[in-house]
Amino acid sequence: MAVERWIALAGYMGAGKSTVGRLAAGQLGVQFLDADDLVMAHAGQDIPEIFAQRGELWFRRTEEDLIRENLQADPGVLALGGGALGSRRTRDLLARTAWVAWIRIDPELAWDRVGGKPGRPLALDRDRFIRRAAEREAVYREAADVILDGSQPPDEVARVLAEWATGGGPDEERAG
């Protein structure tokens, strides 16, 4: 079940991008990449260390470069970092090379999943976390070719995504 283009999973922290991405890639028989993992491998550090020692700006620029580099390979599924679509260059690249699936999640549910957990430097303060989610929603919506319900079990979200992707992608109605 090959796909015509990359499928880039966008959404806020805790939406399930990595979990859904692995499951969907398995169902589609394609490779799975996680942008956070790519950045950590490149830096030789975990995300909290990167943010503490190099800053979020370094992280975002490196993320942008690694996404561009990796999208040159055969199509697969790519879980984007929650802030990756903040880059106009990344959005433009994805518009040309990928279908963007927004895994929409209520910020309160996302907080319940990841708030205050190790490895999540941007999920330490609940109020800032909720505000950041609201700020990013318009960018996710604008970039999305399909919107998926992140409150559903990951295997269900992956199934809907795989069916959408093999059924014609953006030519189909939004998957809900």
C-alpha positions as CSV (number, residue, x, y, z in Angstrom):
1,M,0.0,0.0,0.0
2,A,2.5,2.7,-1.1
3,V,1.5,6.3,-0.8
4,E,2.1,9.0,-3.5
5,R,3.5,11.6,-1.1
6,W,4.8,11.9,2.4
7,I,2.2,12.1,5.1
8,A,3.3,14.7,7.7
9,L,1.5,14.5,11.0
10,A,1.0,17.9,12.6
11,G,-0.5,18.8,15.9
12,Y,0.1,19.9,19.4
13,M,2.2,18.1,22.0
14,G,0.3,15.1,23.3
15,A,-1.8,14.7,20.2
16,G,-0.3,11.3,19.5
17,K,1.7,12.1,16.3
18,S,4.5,9.6,17.0
19,T,2.3,6.8,18.1
20,V,-0.2,7.3,15.3
21,G,2.7,7.8,12.8
22,R,4.3,4.5,13.7
23,L,1.0,2.6,13.4
24,A,0.0,4.3,10.2
25,A,3.4,3.7,8.6
26,G,3.1,0.0,9.6
27,Q,-0.3,-0.3,8.0
28,L,0.9,1.5,4.8
29,G,4.1,-0.5,4.6
30,V,6.3,2.7,4.5
31,Q,9.0,4.2,6.6
32,F,8.3,6.2,9.7
33,L,10.4,9.2,10.8
34,D,10.0,11.4,13.9
35,A,11.3,15.0,13.5
36,D,12.1,15.1,17.2
37,D,14.2,11.9,17.0
38,L,16.0,13.3,13.9
39,V,17.0,16.4,15.8
40,M,18.1,14.5,18.9
41,A,20.2,12.1,16.8
42,H,21.8,15.1,15.0
43,A,22.5,16.9,18.2
44,G,23.5,13.9,20.3
45,Q,21.3,15.3,23.0
46,D,17.8,14.9,24.2
47,I,15.3,17.7,23.8
48,P,15.5,19.2,27.3
49,E,19.3,19.4,26.9
50,I,19.0,21.0,23.4
51,F,16.6,23.6,24.7
52,A,18.7,24.4,27.8
53,Q,22.1,24.5,26.0
54,R,21.2,25.6,22.4
55,G,17.8,27.1,22.7
56,E,14.5,26.7,20.9
57,L,15.6,28.7,17.9
58,W,18.5,26.3,17.2
59,F,16.1,23.4,17.6
60,R,13.6,24.9,15.2
61,R,16.2,25.7,12.5
62,T,17.7,22.3,12.8
63,E,14.3,20.7,12.6
64,E,13.5,22.6,9.5
65,D,16.8,21.5,7.8
66,L,16.4,17.9,8.8
67,I,12.7,17.8,7.6
68,R,13.8,19.2,4.2
69,E,16.7,16.7,3.9
70,N,14.6,13.7,4.9
71,L,11.7,14.5,2.6
72,Q,13.9,13.8,-0.4
73,A,13.6,10.0,0.4
74,D,10.8,7.7,-0.8
75,P,7.5,8.8,0.8
76,G,6.6,7.6,4.3
77,V,5.1,9.0,7.4
78,L,6.7,11.9,9.3
79,A,5.7,13.0,12.8
80,L,6.5,16.7,13.0
81,G,7.4,18.6,16.1
82,G,4.5,20.5,17.6
83,G,6.0,23.8,16.5
84,A,7.4,22.8,13.1
85,L,4.6,24.5,11.2
86,G,5.7,27.8,12.7
87,S,8.3,27.9,10.0
88,R,7.0,29.3,6.7
89,R,9.7,27.4,4.8
90,T,8.6,24.2,6.4
91,R,4.9,24.9,5.5
92,D,5.8,25.7,1.9
93,L,8.0,22.6,1.6
94,L,5.2,20.4,3.0
95,A,2.6,22.0,0.7
96,R,4.8,20.8,-2.3
97,T,5.9,17.4,-1.0
98,A,3.4,16.0,1.6
99,W,-0.1,15.7,2.7
100,V,-0.5,17.2,6.1
101,A,-2.7,15.4,8.6
102,W,-3.6,17.5,11.7
103,I,-4.2,15.4,14.7
104,R,-6.5,17.8,16.5
105,I,-6.7,17.5,20.3
106,D,-8.3,19.6,23.1
107,P,-5.4,21.4,24.9
108,E,-6.7,20.1,28.3
109,L,-6.5,16.5,27.1
110,A,-3.0,17.2,25.7
111,W,-2.0,18.7,29.1
112,D,-3.3,15.6,30.8
113,R,-1.1,13.4,28.5
114,V,2.2,15.4,28.7
115,G,2.0,18.2,31.1
116,G,5.0,18.4,33.5
117,K,6.5,15.2,32.1
118,P,10.2,14.7,31.6
119,G,11.4,15.4,28.1
120,R,8.8,18.1,27.5
121,P,10.4,21.5,28.1
122,L,7.5,23.4,26.6
123,A,5.0,21.5,28.8
124,L,6.0,22.7,32.3
125,D,3.6,25.6,32.8
126,R,-0.1,24.7,32.2
127,D,-1.3,28.3,31.4
128,R,1.5,28.8,28.8
129,F,0.9,25.3,27.4
130,I,-2.8,26.1,26.9
131,R,-2.1,29.6,25.3
132,R,0.6,28.1,23.0
133,A,-1.9,25.5,21.8
134,A,-4.5,28.2,20.9
135,E,-1.8,30.2,19.1
136,R,-0.8,27.3,16.9
137,E,-4.3,26.1,16.0
138,A,-4.7,28.5,13.0
139,V,-1.4,27.3,11.5
140,Y,-2.4,23.7,11.9
141,R,-5.8,24.3,10.3
142,E,-4.4,26.3,7.4
143,A,-1.8,23.6,6.6
144,A,-4.1,20.6,7.0
145,D,-5.2,18.4,4.2
146,V,-7.1,16.3,6.6
147,I,-8.1,16.7,10.2
148,L,-8.1,13.7,12.6
149,D,-9.6,13.4,16.0
150,G,-6.7,13.0,18.5
151,S,-9.1,12.0,21.3
152,Q,-9.7,8.7,19.7
153,P,-7.5,5.6,20.3
154,P,-4.2,5.8,18.3
155,D,-5.0,2.6,16.4
156,E,-8.3,4.1,15.2
157,V,-6.7,7.4,14.2
158,A,-4.0,5.5,12.3
159,R,-6.6,3.3,10.6
160,V,-8.6,6.4,9.4
161,L,-5.4,8.1,8.2
162,A,-4.2,5.0,6.3
163,E,-7.6,4.6,4.6
164,W,-7.7,8.3,3.7
165,A,-4.2,8.2,2.3
166,T,-4.8,5.1,0.2
167,G,-8.2,6.4,-0.9
168,G,-6.9,9.5,-2.7
169,G,-5.7,11.8,0.0
170,P,-6.9,15.4,-0.3
171,D,-9.4,14.5,-3.0
172,E,-11.5,12.9,-0.3
173,E,-13.5,14.8,2.3
174,R,-11.9,15.6,5.6
175,A,-11.7,12.5,7.7
176,G,-12.9,14.0,11.0
